[in-house]
Amino acid sequence: AAGERREAAFAKQVADELYQQAHAGRYEHLVLLADPQTLGQIRSCLHKEARQRLLFEVPRDLTGADDRQIAAVLTDVLAHQP
């Protein structure tokens, strides 16, 4: 219960930050990469302004992955997009 509340609060913080950054014009395109549950929570909180920039979502849990591993996953995902 407490862990779920923390995860929901984290997802809302991420969604709020994405909105602020989108509103400030700091990014044009967005790719969300998170474990499926967190991704769903972020999606449900995502403001229209950020949602309009969303290219795609990657439901993967990369907890514990290093920068190189994350970059490899993103490279692979991007290479397989139409």
QUIPELIN-V508107 format. One record per pair of residues at least 24 apart in sequence whose ideal C-beta (glycine too) atoms are under 6 Angstrom apart, sorted by sequence separation. I is the first residue (numbers start at 1). J is the second residue. D is the distance in whole Angstrom. If there is no record, write none. Layout:
I_J_D + I_J_D
This chain:
29_53_6 + 30_54_5 + 31_55_6 + 32_57_5 + 33_58_4 + 23_49_6 + 29_55_5 + 35_61_4 + 11_38_6 + 15_42_5 + 22_49_5 + 14_42_5 + 19_47_4 + 22_50_5 + 11_41_3 + 15_45_4 + 19_49_6 + 11_42_5 + 15_46_5 + 19_50_5 + 22_53_6 + 18_50_4 + 8_41_6 + 12_45_5 + 11_45_6
